[in-house]
Amino acid sequence: MMGVKETTRNIKDYKLLPEGSPYQLIQGEFVMMVPAPNPFHQIISANIFERIRRFVKEKGIGIVLYSPIDIYLGEENACQPDIVFISKEREGIIKEDGIYGPPDLIVEILSPSTAYYDIKKKFKVYERYGVKEYWIVDPEMKGMEIFLLKSNGEFELSSKRYEAGAVKSIIIDGLEINLKEIFQP
């Protein structure tokens, strides 16, 4: 007896959803993203966004956006990372209805409802589609892991910090963020 494979969803299906629907499309599967992030998640997001945006704006090197913003990667992925950076040279991937192609840097802040996707599924999608730098922020452990895309097309852990110290971006040259500043209200 042959198994029946569930229909794979694509970008066209995703765009048929009503605006504001709580879904992302990850590897052809609709994934519901509720409940809304908790206040601590949003504090962390705001702190990181503020620091990256200020640095990028001062240097005039690109654009920083925060969720919700659709990132289209291939035909089976429409993700909404917490924060993205797109270099000035690549701003052409920003269209009226979303971003078509991999941002240079993506930040995902873990929450109980999304951690599996951020660490496993989206990690692989971002890797496959060429995101150059991927930050995974863990509010519970007050830490961050930074992955860099290597020439072989795979992410490699570049740095890992918990509770103290600073993290440095490779893609945004000169950007350094102190962890204590990220996890305080």
C-alpha positions in Angstrom: 0.0 0.0 0.0 1.4 3.4 -1.0 1.4 6.3 1.4 -0.3 9.6 0.5 1.9 12.6 0.7 0.3 15.8 2.0 0.1 18.6 -0.6 3.1 20.9 -0.4 2.2 24.6 -0.1 3.9 27.3 -2.1 4.3 31.1 -2.2 1.1 31.4 -4.3 -0.9 29.6 -1.5 0.7 31.8 1.1 -0.2 35.0 -0.7 -3.9 33.9 -0.7 -4.0 34.0 3.1 -5.7 37.1 4.6 -3.3 39.9 5.6 -2.1 39.4 9.2 -2.7 35.6 9.2 -0.5 34.1 11.9 1.4 31.7 9.5 4.8 31.3 8.0 5.5 28.9 5.1 8.5 26.7 6.0 9.6 24.0 3.6 6.2 23.8 2.0 4.3 23.6 5.3 2.1 26.3 6.9 3.3 26.9 10.4 1.0 28.8 12.8 2.9 31.4 14.9 0.8 32.1 17.9 0.5 33.3 20.6 2.1 36.7 20.1 5.6 37.1 21.5 5.8 37.9 25.2 7.0 41.3 26.5 10.5 40.0 27.3 10.9 38.8 23.7 9.8 42.2 22.4 12.2 44.0 24.7 15.1 41.9 23.5 14.0 42.4 19.9 13.7 46.2 20.3 17.2 46.3 22.0 18.9 44.4 19.2 17.0 46.3 16.5 17.9 49.6 18.0 21.6 48.9 18.2 21.9 47.4 14.7 19.8 50.1 13.1 21.7 52.9 14.7 25.1 51.4 13.6 23.8 50.7 10.0 22.2 54.1 9.7 25.4 55.9 10.9 27.5 54.0 8.4 25.0 54.2 5.6 25.6 50.5 4.7 22.1 49.1 4.3 18.7 48.7 5.8 17.4 46.9 9.0 13.8 45.7 9.2 11.8 43.9 11.9 8.9 41.5 12.0 6.5 41.1 10.6 8.1 41.2 7.1 7.8 38.4 4.6 11.1 36.9 3.3 10.5 34.7 0.3 13.1 32.0 -0.2 12.3 29.7 -3.2 8.8 28.6 -3.8 8.2 26.9 -0.5 9.4 29.3 2.1 7.9 32.6 3.4 9.5 33.3 6.7 9.1 36.3 9.1 12.4 36.6 11.1 12.5 38.9 14.0 15.1 41.2 12.5 16.9 41.3 9.1 19.8 43.4 7.6 20.2 43.9 3.9 23.3 45.5 2.6 23.1 48.6 0.4 24.4 46.7 -2.5 21.5 44.1 -2.2 18.6 46.5 -1.5 17.1 45.5 -4.8 15.7 42.3 -3.2 13.2 44.5 -1.3 9.9 44.7 -3.2 6.5 46.2 -2.4 5.2 42.9 -1.0 8.2 41.5 0.8 11.9 40.6 0.4 12.7 38.2 -2.4 16.0 36.5 -1.6 18.2 36.0 1.5 19.0 38.9 3.7 22.6 39.3 4.6 21.8 38.8 8.4 18.8 37.3 10.1 18.1 37.4 13.9 15.6 35.0 15.4 14.7 35.3 19.1 13.6 31.9 20.5 10.2 31.5 22.0 8.5 28.2 23.2 6.2 28.1 20.2 8.9 28.8 17.5 12.2 27.4 18.9 12.0 24.1 17.0 11.5 25.9 13.7 14.1 28.6 14.4 16.8 26.0 15.5 16.0 23.2 13.0 13.8 23.9 10.0 14.5 27.6 9.4 18.2 27.1 10.2 18.3 24.7 7.2 16.3 27.0 5.0 18.4 30.0 5.8 21.6 27.9 5.2 20.3 26.5 1.9 19.3 29.9 0.5 22.5 31.7 1.4 21.9 33.9 4.5 25.4 35.0 5.3 25.0 35.4 9.1 22.3 33.9 11.4 21.9 35.0 15.0 19.9 32.7 17.4 19.0 34.6 20.6 17.9 32.5 23.6 16.0 34.7 26.2 15.8 31.9 28.8 19.6 31.3 28.8 20.3 35.0 28.1 22.6 34.0 25.3 23.3 34.2 21.6 24.8 32.0 19.0 26.1 33.4 15.7 26.5 31.2 12.6 28.4 32.2 9.5 27.8 30.7 6.1 31.0 29.1 4.9 32.1 28.6 1.3 30.8 25.0 1.4 27.3 26.4 1.8 27.0 25.3 5.5 26.6 27.3 8.6 29.4 27.2 11.1 29.2 28.4 14.7 31.2 31.5 14.8 30.6 32.6 18.4 28.5 31.7 21.4 28.0 33.9 24.5 25.8 33.6 27.5 24.9 36.3 30.1 28.1 38.4 29.7 30.4 39.6 27.0 29.9 41.0 23.6 28.9 39.6 20.2 30.4 40.8 17.0 29.0 40.6 13.5 31.2 39.6 10.7 28.8 40.8 8.0 28.3 44.2 9.6 31.9 45.1 10.1 32.5 46.9 13.4 29.1 46.1 15.0 29.5 44.8 18.5 26.7 44.4 21.0 27.1 43.8 24.7 24.8 40.9 25.9 23.8 42.8 29.1 22.4 45.6 27.0 20.2 43.1 25.1 18.6 41.4 28.0 17.7 44.4 30.1 14.4 46.3 30.0 
